[in-house]
Amino acid sequence: MPPLSRDRIIDTAIEMADRDGLDAVTLRRIAKELGAHVTSLYNHVADRGAVTTGIVDELITRAELPAGEVEWEPWVRAFVAAIGQIAEEHPGAFAALQRRPVEGPQAMASFEAALAAFERAGLGSDDAYSAVKATTYVALSIGVERALSRRGEGGETSLDRLPAETFPHVHALRDQLDPEVTWAFAVETLTGGLRTQISD
């Protein structure tokens, strides 16, 4: 059996979260999964919060966010796609991104590339930062829906109690809803809005 390490603990936590949900990830359960005593984990992670932070860092590394020399629109599209992909690959662990800030060199390299791209396009530093944040909001929101859908937990609005004569447009959507179309629309709306900000 490989020696206990932070990487093994985080990998086990990700597997556990994907299988049982993030709330099921505890140091005691991780220790049991690894065949170790719980106190031995403290040599590698300070507490459960450190495990959650480690999950975030590892998911961001696996996401391969866009970095380097890139223009702003390809960055937006690649960033949203990368976050969405990691949400589908790790639908349980993805919830960690809602509980810890996305930090670390991988994330910062992507944000640095985006800030530079937006500033080259003509935005001031404050607006460039806002553009990156807006993209992050959209990416995480789509990621949450992708993760829930992958886990079979995507909620659907029940129309049975809504009379069709009062809510005809809502009822007309019953058989037309495609989340992929909605997610694509969100990205197009985001890029369109950013394009307007840049051209002003």
QUIJOUR-V20316 format. One line per field, one symbol per residue. ss: DSSP state (h for helix, s for strand, l for the rest). Layout:
# QUIJOUR-V20316
ss->???
This chain:
# QUIJOUR-V20316
ss->lllllhhhhhhhhhhhhhhhlhhhllhhhhhhhhlllhhhhllllllhhhhhhhhhhhhhhhhllllllllhhhhhhhhhhhhhhhhhhlllhhhhhhlllllhhhhhhhhhhhhhhhhhllllhhhhhhhhhhhhhhhhhhhhhhhhhhlllllllllllllllllhhhhhllllllhhhhhhhhhhhhhhhhhhhhhl
